[in-house]
């Protein structure tokens, strides 16, 4: 049985196969949101709420979210979801992700963001008769400008490429690793790495500020820069 590593800390491919998960795909772009009152008409869906025609208890809050990808991403279609605010999808997933960024829904409208598609737990059958799990938009970061969003997207792409290269090189690295483990310098670097998530949080998702905070910390500045795989992984939301 082969015991080549795969870059995730294990050396047993059977174990890796048994515990594999689909990695979340992140998107970078500008978000727009449309919010209006509606009623849910059977066989029609969302129609505008009319107080002269509908009962107050029928009123719901319709939300349309669209994330237009950056031109540099080469994606042809926007990420779009239509949902109701009075639902688990919005109240349990989308809204908490916005508030985790210190914002309200109105604040994030028009901003450049990083997001991913999170499973809602709802199942549906597609046109091919296959059972699928529905997904919705979960926001991960917000940026002050398109340039900052582009920079973060570039860092995420670079992190992904480096992760793939590291996975390919892992078998050789594992074979060459000393039996007695790392030295004191390696332990110091591991300690420094533990500070990186806190510095990222302190930067508020600003890659330029994150770079400055890393360099300004004597321990992290000794081992890491914005091009370090550990740093790129954090920026990419990994």
C-alpha positions in Angstrom: 0.0 0.0 0.0 1.3 3.4 -0.9 1.9 5.9 1.9 2.6 9.0 -0.1 1.4 12.2 1.6 -1.2 14.4 0.0 -0.4 17.7 1.7 -3.1 17.6 4.3 -1.1 16.1 7.1 -1.8 12.4 6.4 0.3 9.8 4.7 -2.4 7.2 4.2 -4.3 7.7 0.9 -7.1 5.5 2.2 -7.6 7.8 5.1 -7.5 10.8 2.8 -10.1 9.2 0.5 -12.4 8.4 3.5 -12.3 12.0 4.9 -12.3 14.0 1.6 -14.6 17.0 1.4 -15.4 19.3 -1.5 -13.4 22.5 -0.9 -15.5 25.7 -0.8 -15.1 27.8 -3.9 -14.8 31.5 -3.2 -15.9 34.4 -5.4 -14.6 37.9 -5.6 -16.8 40.7 -7.0 -19.3 43.5 -6.4 -22.5 42.8 -4.6 -25.9 44.4 -5.3 -29.0 43.7 -3.2 -32.6 44.4 -4.0 -35.1 44.3 -1.0 -38.9 44.7 -1.3 -42.1 43.5 0.3 -43.9 40.6 -1.4 -46.4 37.8 -1.0 -45.8 34.2 -2.0 -48.3 33.2 -4.6 -48.8 29.5 -5.2 -47.7 28.6 -8.6 -46.3 32.1 -9.2 -43.8 32.8 -6.5 -42.9 36.3 -5.2 -45.3 39.1 -6.2 -45.4 42.6 -4.8 -47.3 43.1 -1.6 -50.4 45.2 -2.0 -52.0 46.3 1.3 -55.3 46.8 -0.6 -55.3 43.2 -1.8 -53.3 41.2 0.7 -53.6 40.5 4.4 -50.8 41.8 6.7 -49.8 38.3 7.7 -49.1 37.5 4.1 -46.3 40.1 3.8 -42.8 38.8 3.4 -39.5 40.5 2.7 -38.0 39.5 -0.7 -34.3 39.8 -1.2 -32.2 39.4 -4.4 -28.5 39.1 -4.0 -26.1 39.3 -7.0 -22.3 39.2 -6.9 -20.9 40.3 -10.2 -17.5 38.7 -10.6 -14.3 40.7 -11.2 -13.4 41.0 -14.9 -10.0 39.3 -14.1 -11.8 36.2 -12.9 -13.0 35.3 -16.5 -16.3 34.1 -15.0 -19.2 34.8 -17.4 -22.1 34.7 -15.0 -22.9 36.5 -11.7 -23.6 34.6 -8.5 -27.3 35.2 -7.9 -29.8 34.1 -5.2 -33.4 35.0 -4.6 -34.6 34.4 -1.1 -37.0 35.5 1.7 -35.7 37.3 4.8 -38.1 35.3 7.0 -36.2 32.1 6.2 -33.4 30.0 7.7 -31.4 30.6 4.5 -31.2 34.4 5.2 -31.6 34.6 9.0 -29.3 31.6 9.7 -26.6 31.9 7.0 -26.5 35.1 4.9 -27.3 37.7 7.6 -24.9 36.3 10.2 -22.1 36.4 7.7 -22.8 40.0 7.0 -23.0 40.9 10.7 -19.8 39.0 11.3 -18.1 41.6 9.1 -19.5 44.4 11.3 -22.1 45.5 8.7 -25.8 45.6 8.1 -27.4 44.5 4.8 -27.7 48.1 3.6 -24.1 48.7 4.3 -22.8 45.9 2.1 -24.9 46.8 -0.9 -22.5 48.0 -3.7 -19.4 46.8 -1.9 -16.6 44.6 -3.3 -16.7 41.3 -1.4 -15.3 37.8 -1.1 -18.0 35.1 -0.7 -18.6 31.4 -1.0 -21.6 29.1 -1.6 -22.7 27.5 1.6 -25.0 24.5 1.8 -28.5 25.3 3.3 -29.4 21.7 4.0 -32.4 21.9 1.7 -32.6 19.2 -1.0 -34.0 19.5 -4.4 -34.2 17.5 -7.7 -32.7 19.1 -10.8 -33.9 18.8 -14.4 -31.9 15.6 -14.8 -33.6 13.9 -11.9 -30.5 14.2 -9.6 -30.9 15.1 -6.0 -28.9 18.2 -5.1 -28.2 20.3 -2.0 -29.2 23.9 -2.3 -26.6 26.6 -1.6 -26.7 30.2 -0.7 -24.2 33.1 -0.5 -22.1 33.4 2.6 -19.9 36.6 2.8 -16.3 36.2 4.0 -14.7 39.6 3.5 -15.5 43.1 2.3 -13.1 45.5 0.6 -12.9 49.3 0.5 -12.2 49.3 -3.3 -12.1 47.2 -6.4 -8.3 47.4 -6.3 -8.2 45.8 -2.8 -10.6 43.1 -4.0 -8.4 42.4 -7.0 -5.4 42.1 -4.7 -7.1 39.7 -2.4 -8.3 37.6 -5.4 -4.8 37.4 -6.8 -3.5 36.3 -3.4 -6.2 33.6 -3.2 -5.3 32.3 -6.7 -1.6 32.3 -5.8 -2.4 30.4 -2.5 -4.3 27.8 -4.4 -1.5 27.3 -6.9 1.1 27.0 -4.2 -1.1 24.5 -2.2 -1.3 22.3 -5.3 2.5 22.6 -5.8 3.1 21.7 -2.2 0.7 18.7 -2.4 2.7 17.4 -5.4 6.0 17.9 -3.6 4.8 16.4 -0.3 6.0 12.8 -1.0 9.6 13.8 -1.6 9.5 16.2 1.4 8.2 13.5 3.7 10.9 11.1 2.5 13.6 13.6 3.2 12.3 14.8 6.6 14.6 14.0 9.6 13.4 11.3 11.9 13.8 13.4 15.1 11.4 16.2 13.9 12.0 20.0 13.8 14.5 22.1 15.6 14.1 25.1 17.8 13.9 27.5 14.9 11.0 25.5 13.4 9.1 25.6 16.8 9.6 29.4 16.8 8.2 29.6 13.3 5.2 27.5 14.4 4.6 29.9 17.2 4.8 32.9 14.9 2.3 31.3 12.5 -0.3 31.2 15.4 -0.3 35.1 15.4 -1.3 35.4 11.7 -5.1 34.8 12.1 -5.2 37.5 14.8 -3.2 40.0 12.6 -5.6 39.2 9.7 -8.6 40.0 11.9 -6.9 43.2 13.1 -6.4 44.3 9.5 -10.1 44.0 8.8 -9.5 42.1 5.6 -7.2 44.8 4.2 -4.3 43.0 2.5 -2.0 46.1 2.6 -2.6 46.6 6.3 -2.1 42.8 6.9 1.2 43.0 5.1 2.3 46.0 7.4 1.2 44.2 10.5 3.2 41.1 9.7 6.3 43.1 9.0 5.8 45.2 12.1 5.7 42.2 14.4 9.2 41.0 15.2 8.2 37.4 15.3 6.0 37.1 12.3 8.2 39.5 10.3 11.1 37.1 10.8 9.4 34.2 9.1 6.5 35.5 6.9 5.6 37.9 4.2 2.5 38.4 2.0 3.9 35.7 -0.4 4.2 33.0 2.3 1.9 30.1 1.8 0.5 30.3 5.3 -0.3 34.0 4.8 -1.9 33.4 1.4 -4.0 30.7 2.8 -5.5 33.0 5.4 -6.1 35.8 2.8 -7.9 33.2 0.6 -10.2 32.3 3.5 -8.6 28.9 3.9 
